[in-house]
Amino acid sequence: SCPQPEALGQTLELLPPALLRDLPPEHASALQPRLSASLGGLAAGFCERVEDQLRQAQADTHRSNRLLLALGQAAEAVQRAATPEEIYHTVGDEVEGAGYHAAVFALDEDKTHLRVSYVTWQPSALETAEQLLGFSQREVRIPLAPDGFFQPVITGGESVFCERTVDLAMRGLPTLGRALLGRLFGMLGMEQSIYAPLVTEGETWGVLCIVGTDLTAADVPAVTVFASQASIALENARLLAELSASHEQLRQLAQQVIDAQEMERRRLSTALHDEAGQALTALGISLELIGEDLPPEYDSLRRRLSDAVALTISTMDRLRKLAQDLRPPNLDVVGLDMTLEDACRDFARLTGLAIDYGGTGELALAEEVSICLYRFLQEALTN
């Protein structure tokens, strides 16, 4: 309200007699009512204007606080986001909650145009806008002229306030006409707008745009600070994505090495089991037949042949064990369950340990999983 209106009124009541003191009494009496009425009206108008200004100041303060609170909450939330998409949605939710909208423009690789990366409007509103404009927001490419509106933002790192967004749009879309653009921007709530640079390591890569119906130049500092915090969050998300991609590449490389090792193990195992094993089997049989065909007087030679057969059988067992360690052939023939059971039985026979294996039947597992489980059993039995 007007400060101390009673005191002001009392002061004005004292003015007519003071002003009319030097006039003849008859003239002073005639002028005093009119002068008092005029001064009373002046006092009432002055108080009304003061009250209007106070109400407007309170409304502006409330609106600024609402925007500042939304940007502060968004700045805190984006620090917890892990991907650019999460950051964009966080910004959009907080800004929309305050009654505004946001858009992110990114520089093209040639740094001569800005393209739309993210907007907060609902798909239905965007569809209506695209029908009015005749093109999609994905097709929007804003040229960066040396004397253009965005040049101070991109090259100078300055935040810019636009009192009438439709005037800015008319520069780039003059053929659409002010009436159509005014209708469109009114529908989207884009009367005023603020544009702040998105900077990483001293280089501007995009622009954050906040639009609404009651923005003022006083909101520029808050949007500028928030754009800086959003830039940091987006850079952190990019670094995290690169780190995750590097980890994924390392995982794939490790998997490729393991796959190559398993393929080589399978090849060697097959060669030892099928080729060398069959050759040694044939050799052992041949030696036994030769020993049977020898005359009785060649006992010494027959004993040597028996030793050779025993060595051949021993070598066959070692090759079979080596092939089993490399990759059990049974894994491709009878499956994982029986292969694990055979491995436990053979290990118990060789070591004399009591090993109980309890299988649950054959499971539909990927080959990589079956190999890993077999290797796990090998290590467990060896330890």
Backbone torsions as a table, in degrees:
resi	resn	phi	psi	omega
1	SER	NA	168.8	179.8
2	CYS	-65.2	132.1	-176.8
3	PRO	-67.2	123.5	176.5
4	GLN	47.9	62.0	-179.0
5	PRO	-64.7	-31.9	-179.0
6	GLU	-65.2	-42.9	179.8
7	ALA	-63.4	-39.3	178.9
8	LEU	-65.0	-42.2	179.4
9	GLY	-63.2	-42.7	178.5
10	GLN	-61.6	-39.2	179.1
11	THR	-64.0	-41.2	-179.2
12	LEU	-69.0	-30.4	178.9
13	GLU	-66.9	-27.3	-179.7
14	LEU	-80.4	-15.0	-175.7
15	LEU	-70.5	-43.9	-176.6
16	PRO	-56.3	-49.5	179.0
17	PRO	-59.6	-38.0	-179.1
18	ALA	-66.6	-39.1	-178.6
19	LEU	-73.3	-28.1	-175.2
20	LEU	-99.7	10.8	-173.7
21	ARG	-61.8	-35.8	-174.1
22	ASP	-90.4	-0.9	-179.9
23	LEU	-88.4	157.2	174.5
24	PRO	-58.8	148.0	-177.1
25	PRO	-55.4	-40.1	-177.9
26	GLU	-66.5	-37.0	178.0
27	HIS	-71.6	-40.7	179.9
28	ALA	-62.6	-41.2	179.4
29	SER	-63.0	-36.1	-179.0
30	ALA	-73.6	-34.6	-175.4
31	LEU	-86.4	-23.3	-172.6
32	GLN	-60.4	-44.9	179.6
33	PRO	-61.0	-42.2	-178.4
34	ARG	-66.6	-40.6	179.9
35	LEU	-67.2	-39.8	178.5
36	SER	-63.6	-41.1	179.4
37	ALA	-64.3	-41.2	-179.9
38	SER	-64.8	-45.5	179.7
39	LEU	-66.0	-34.4	177.0
40	GLY	-65.1	-43.0	177.0
41	GLY	-63.5	-38.9	177.6
42	LEU	-62.1	-42.5	178.9
43	ALA	-63.6	-43.0	-179.7
44	ALA	-63.9	-42.5	178.7
45	GLY	-64.4	-39.8	179.4
46	PHE	-63.2	-45.3	179.4
47	CYS	-64.2	-38.7	180.0
48	GLU	-64.4	-42.4	178.9
49	ARG	-65.2	-40.3	178.3
50	VAL	-62.3	-42.5	179.6
51	GLU	-64.9	-40.5	177.1
52	ASP	-61.5	-42.6	179.8
53	GLN	-65.3	-38.4	177.4
54	LEU	-64.6	-43.3	178.4
55	ARG	-62.0	-42.4	178.9
56	GLN	-64.6	-40.8	178.8
57	ALA	-64.0	-40.5	178.1
58	GLN	-65.4	-40.4	177.9
59	ALA	-64.3	-42.9	178.7
60	ASP	-63.9	-40.3	178.8
61	THR	-64.1	-43.5	178.5
62	HIS	-62.2	-43.9	-179.6
63	ARG	-64.8	-44.4	179.5
64	SER	-63.0	-40.5	178.3
65	ASN	-64.0	-37.7	179.4
66	ARG	-64.2	-44.8	178.2
67	LEU	-66.4	-42.2	-179.5
68	LEU	-63.6	-40.4	178.2
69	LEU	-64.4	-43.2	179.8
70	ALA	-63.2	-43.3	179.8
71	LEU	-68.1	-36.2	177.1
72	GLY	-64.6	-43.2	177.5
73	GLN	-65.4	-38.6	178.0
74	ALA	-66.1	-40.5	179.3
75	ALA	-62.2	-37.6	177.9
76	GLU	-71.2	-38.2	-176.8
77	ALA	-72.3	-36.6	-176.5
78	VAL	-66.9	-23.0	178.8
79	GLN	-68.3	-20.8	179.3
80	ARG	-93.8	-10.2	-178.9
81	ALA	-75.3	146.4	-174.4
82	ALA	-105.3	-18.0	-177.4
83	THR	-131.4	157.1	175.8
84	PRO	-56.1	-37.2	180.0
85	GLU	-62.7	-42.1	178.0
86	GLU	-64.0	-38.8	178.8
87	ILE	-64.4	-46.0	179.6
88	TYR	-58.9	-46.6	-178.4
89	HIS	-66.3	-36.3	177.7
90	THR	-63.7	-47.0	177.1
91	VAL	-58.8	-47.3	-178.4
92	GLY	-60.5	-43.3	-178.4
93	ASP	-64.0	-44.8	-177.4
94	GLU	-69.3	-42.4	-179.1
95	VAL	-67.2	-42.4	177.6
96	GLU	-63.4	-37.1	178.9
97	GLY	-61.9	-25.9	178.1
98	ALA	-88.8	0.0	178.0
99	GLY	92.9	17.7	-179.7
100	TYR	-123.4	179.5	175.4
101	HIS	-130.9	159.1	-178.3
102	ALA	-134.7	153.1	174.8
103	ALA	-143.6	148.4	177.2
104	VAL	-119.4	125.4	176.0
105	PHE	-109.0	135.4	179.2
106	ALA	-116.2	146.4	176.8
107	LEU	-72.0	139.1	170.4
108	ASP	-66.6	167.7	-179.4
109	GLU	-61.4	-34.0	179.2
110	ASP	-81.9	-4.3	176.3
111	LYS	59.1	31.8	177.0
112	THR	-112.7	-8.7	-179.6
113	HIS	-141.9	156.9	170.7
114	LEU	-107.8	139.1	176.4
115	ARG	-124.5	155.4	-177.7
116	VAL	-78.4	124.2	177.3
117	SER	-101.4	-33.7	-175.9
118	TYR	-159.9	141.3	174.1
119	VAL	-137.8	156.8	-175.9
120	THR	-99.6	-5.7	-177.7
121	TRP	-69.1	150.7	179.0
122	GLN	-67.5	151.7	-179.3
123	PRO	-56.0	-35.4	-179.3
124	SER	-65.0	-41.1	178.3
125	ALA	-66.3	-40.4	178.8
126	LEU	-65.2	-38.4	179.3
127	GLU	-63.7	-42.5	177.4
128	THR	-63.1	-42.1	178.9
129	ALA	-63.2	-40.7	-179.9
130	GLU	-66.2	-34.6	177.0
131	GLN	-66.8	-38.6	179.1
132	LEU	-70.0	-39.8	-176.9
133	LEU	-79.6	-32.5	-177.2
134	GLY	90.4	8.8	176.6
135	PHE	-154.2	162.4	-177.0
136	SER	-86.1	153.2	177.3
137	GLN	-65.4	-22.2	176.1
138	ARG	-68.9	-21.2	-179.5
139	GLU	-88.8	-4.2	-176.8
140	VAL	-71.9	124.5	174.4
141	ARG	-133.9	112.0	-174.9
142	ILE	-91.2	116.8	179.8
143	PRO	-70.5	145.3	179.6
144	LEU	-103.9	87.9	178.8
145	ALA	-76.6	151.5	-179.4
146	PRO	-56.4	-34.2	179.5
147	ASP	-108.3	21.9	-176.6
148	GLY	-79.0	172.8	-176.6
149	PHE	-64.1	-38.9	-174.3
150	PHE	-83.9	-6.6	-175.7
151	GLN	-60.7	-44.6	177.3
152	PRO	-62.1	-30.8	-179.5
153	VAL	-71.0	-45.0	-174.9
154	ILE	-76.8	-49.9	-174.1
155	THR	-89.6	-31.6	-177.4
156	GLY	-98.5	-10.5	-178.9
157	GLY	66.8	26.3	-178.4
158	GLU	-98.3	146.1	172.1
159	SER	-90.2	142.4	-172.6
160	VAL	-128.0	136.7	175.6
161	PHE	-103.0	135.2	178.3
162	CYS	-117.5	116.6	-176.8
163	GLU	-68.6	-38.2	179.6
164	ARG	-130.9	104.8	-177.3
165	THR	-64.2	-30.5	-179.5
166	VAL	-63.4	-33.4	177.4
167	ASP	-64.9	-38.3	177.8
168	LEU	-66.0	-40.8	-179.8
169	ALA	-66.5	-32.0	-179.9
170	MET	-63.4	-26.3	178.4
171	ARG	-65.7	-38.7	-177.2
172	GLY	-94.7	-22.1	-177.2
173	LEU	-129.5	59.0	-176.3
174	PRO	-67.0	-25.8	-176.4
175	THR	-71.5	-20.2	-178.4
176	LEU	-76.3	-24.0	177.7
177	GLY	88.7	148.1	-177.4
178	ARG	-66.9	-34.7	-177.3
179	ALA	-63.1	-47.2	-178.9
180	LEU	-66.3	-44.9	-179.9
181	LEU	-65.6	-38.4	177.5
182	GLY	-62.8	-41.5	177.9
183	ARG	-64.4	-43.0	-179.0
184	LEU	-65.1	-48.1	-176.6
185	PHE	-69.6	-31.2	174.3
186	GLY	-65.2	-40.2	178.3
187	MET	-63.8	-38.2	-177.2
188	LEU	-88.1	-3.2	-179.5
189	GLY	68.5	47.2	-174.3
190	MET	-118.2	46.1	-178.2
191	GLU	-69.7	-49.8	176.2
192	GLN	-116.1	161.5	-178.9
193	SER	-154.0	151.4	176.9
194	ILE	-126.9	135.5	-177.4
195	TYR	-121.9	120.2	-177.9
196	ALA	-123.0	141.5	-178.1
197	PRO	-73.4	144.8	171.3
198	LEU	-103.0	112.8	-170.0
199	VAL	-120.5	135.8	174.7
200	THR	-132.3	124.4	179.8
201	GLU	52.6	42.3	175.9
202	GLY	79.3	2.7	-178.0
203	GLU	-119.9	127.2	178.4
204	THR	-77.9	125.5	-179.6
205	TRP	-117.0	-6.5	-179.1
206	GLY	-171.0	-175.4	-177.4
207	VAL	-136.3	133.0	171.5
208	LEU	-97.0	127.5	-179.0
209	CYS	-116.7	126.5	173.4
210	ILE	-113.7	126.3	-177.4
211	VAL	-124.9	152.8	178.5
212	GLY	-172.6	-170.6	-176.9
213	THR	-106.6	-4.9	-178.4
214	ASP	-141.3	28.1	176.9
215	LEU	-73.4	152.2	177.4
216	THR	-135.4	170.7	178.3
217	ALA	-63.5	-22.6	179.1
218	ALA	-67.7	-16.5	-179.7
219	ASP	-85.9	-7.9	-176.0
220	VAL	-60.2	-46.4	-178.9
221	PRO	-58.9	-40.3	-179.5
222	ALA	-64.6	-42.8	179.1
223	VAL	-66.4	-37.0	179.5
224	THR	-63.2	-46.8	179.2
225	VAL	-62.7	-42.0	-179.8
226	PHE	-65.5	-38.9	178.5
227	ALA	-61.1	-38.1	177.9
228	SER	-63.9	-43.3	179.3
229	GLN	-67.7	-38.5	177.9
230	ALA	-65.1	-37.4	178.1
231	SER	-61.0	-42.7	179.0
232	ILE	-63.0	-43.4	179.7
233	ALA	-63.7	-41.4	179.4
234	LEU	-66.3	-38.2	177.3
235	GLU	-65.9	-41.2	176.5
236	ASN	-62.0	-40.7	178.7
237	ALA	-65.1	-38.2	178.2
238	ARG	-65.1	-43.3	178.5
239	LEU	-64.0	-39.1	178.0
240	LEU	-64.4	-39.8	178.1
241	ALA	-64.7	-40.7	177.8
242	GLU	-64.4	-40.3	178.2
243	LEU	-64.3	-42.0	178.4
244	SER	-64.5	-39.4	178.1
245	ALA	-64.9	-38.7	177.9
246	SER	-64.6	-42.5	177.2
247	HIS	-61.8	-40.1	179.4
248	GLU	-65.9	-40.0	176.6
249	GLN	-62.9	-42.1	177.8
250	LEU	-63.2	-40.5	178.9
251	ARG	-63.3	-42.8	179.1
252	GLN	-65.7	-40.2	177.6
253	LEU	-63.5	-42.5	178.2
254	ALA	-62.5	-40.1	178.6
255	GLN	-65.3	-38.6	177.5
256	GLN	-64.2	-39.1	176.9
257	VAL	-63.8	-44.1	179.0
258	ILE	-63.1	-43.0	178.7
259	ASP	-61.2	-42.2	178.7
260	ALA	-64.0	-39.9	178.1
261	GLN	-63.3	-43.6	-179.2
262	GLU	-66.4	-37.4	177.1
263	MET	-63.9	-41.2	178.8
264	GLU	-68.5	-38.7	176.0
265	ARG	-61.2	-43.3	179.5
266	ARG	-63.3	-42.5	-179.9
267	ARG	-62.6	-46.2	179.5
268	LEU	-65.9	-41.5	179.5
269	SER	-61.6	-42.8	178.3
270	THR	-65.1	-41.0	179.5
271	ALA	-64.2	-42.6	-179.9
272	LEU	-69.3	-42.5	-175.6
273	HIS	-74.1	-44.0	-174.5
274	ASP	-89.1	-54.5	-173.0
275	GLU	-77.2	-59.2	-178.9
276	ALA	-66.4	-40.3	179.6
277	GLY	-61.3	-44.7	178.9
278	GLN	-65.4	-39.3	179.1
279	ALA	-63.0	-43.1	178.6
280	LEU	-67.5	-36.5	176.5
281	THR	-61.6	-46.3	178.0
282	ALA	-62.8	-38.0	178.9
283	LEU	-64.6	-44.0	179.4
284	GLY	-62.5	-42.4	178.7
285	ILE	-64.5	-41.5	179.7
286	SER	-62.8	-42.3	179.3
287	LEU	-64.3	-40.1	178.0
288	GLU	-64.5	-40.9	179.0
289	LEU	-65.3	-39.9	178.2
290	ILE	-62.8	-41.5	179.3
291	GLY	-64.5	-37.4	178.6
292	GLU	-68.2	-29.8	-177.7
293	ASP	-84.5	-8.7	-178.8
294	LEU	-72.5	143.1	175.7
295	PRO	-63.9	159.3	-178.0
296	PRO	-59.4	-30.2	-176.8
297	GLU	-72.3	-6.3	179.7
298	TYR	-100.0	46.2	-179.5
299	ASP	-61.8	-39.6	-178.8
300	SER	-62.2	-43.1	179.0
301	LEU	-67.8	-35.3	179.9
302	ARG	-65.9	-38.6	177.5
303	ARG	-63.9	-39.9	177.1
304	ARG	-62.4	-41.4	178.4
305	LEU	-64.5	-37.0	177.4
306	SER	-64.0	-40.3	176.8
307	ASP	-63.9	-38.6	178.6
308	ALA	-65.3	-38.8	177.8
309	VAL	-64.8	-42.1	178.8
310	ALA	-63.3	-40.8	177.9
311	LEU	-64.7	-38.1	178.3
312	THR	-63.7	-43.5	179.1
313	ILE	-64.6	-41.2	178.4
314	SER	-62.6	-42.7	178.6
315	THR	-63.9	-39.1	177.7
316	MET	-61.5	-41.2	179.5
317	ASP	-64.5	-39.9	179.6
318	ARG	-66.5	-41.0	177.6
319	LEU	-64.5	-39.5	178.9
320	ARG	-63.6	-41.5	177.7
321	LYS	-65.1	-41.7	178.6
322	LEU	-63.6	-43.5	177.9
323	ALA	-63.1	-37.0	179.4
324	GLN	-66.0	-39.3	179.8
325	ASP	-69.5	-37.6	179.7
326	LEU	-65.8	-54.1	175.9
327	ARG	-167.8	116.5	-176.9
328	PRO	-65.0	123.1	178.2
329	PRO	-58.7	-30.4	-177.8
330	ASN	-64.2	-22.2	-178.3
331	LEU	-60.3	-35.2	179.0
332	ASP	-86.5	-11.2	-174.6
333	VAL	-104.2	-55.3	-174.1
334	VAL	-106.6	-8.2	177.2
335	GLY	97.4	177.0	-172.3
336	LEU	-70.3	-44.6	-172.8
337	ASP	-59.5	-51.5	-178.9
338	MET	-69.3	-31.9	177.6
339	THR	-65.0	-42.6	177.4
340	LEU	-65.8	-39.9	178.5
341	GLU	-63.3	-43.0	177.8
342	ASP	-63.5	-39.8	179.7
343	ALA	-62.9	-41.2	177.8
344	CYS	-66.4	-42.0	-179.9
345	ARG	-63.7	-45.1	-179.8
346	ASP	-65.0	-41.1	-179.3
347	PHE	-65.9	-38.3	177.6
348	ALA	-65.2	-37.9	179.2
349	ARG	-66.9	-40.2	-177.5
350	LEU	-73.9	-34.5	-173.7
351	THR	-102.3	-17.5	-176.8
352	GLY	79.7	6.8	178.0
353	LEU	-81.8	149.8	177.6
354	ALA	-88.9	112.3	-178.3
355	ILE	-121.4	122.8	176.8
356	ASP	-105.2	123.9	178.4
357	TYR	-111.7	128.2	177.5
358	GLY	-119.9	102.4	179.5
359	GLY	-89.7	159.1	178.6
360	THR	-110.5	17.8	-177.0
361	GLY	92.5	169.2	-176.6
362	GLU	-74.8	132.5	178.6
363	LEU	-110.3	151.4	178.1
364	ALA	-83.4	86.0	-178.2
365	LEU	-111.3	152.0	174.7
366	ALA	-66.3	153.7	-178.2
367	GLU	-58.5	-39.8	-179.8
368	GLU	-62.5	-37.6	179.6
369	VAL	-68.6	-42.4	178.9
370	SER	-60.8	-43.6	178.6
371	ILE	-61.8	-45.1	-179.7
372	CYS	-61.1	-41.3	178.7
373	LEU	-66.1	-38.8	177.8
374	TYR	-65.2	-44.1	178.2
375	ARG	-63.1	-36.5	178.9
376	PHE	-62.9	-43.4	177.9
377	LEU	-63.8	-41.8	178.1
378	GLN	-56.8	-49.0	-178.8
379	GLU	-64.7	-40.8	-178.9
380	ALA	-63.3	-43.2	-179.5
381	LEU	-68.9	-39.1	179.7
382	THR	-65.1	-42.0	180.0
383	ASN	-68.6	NA	NA
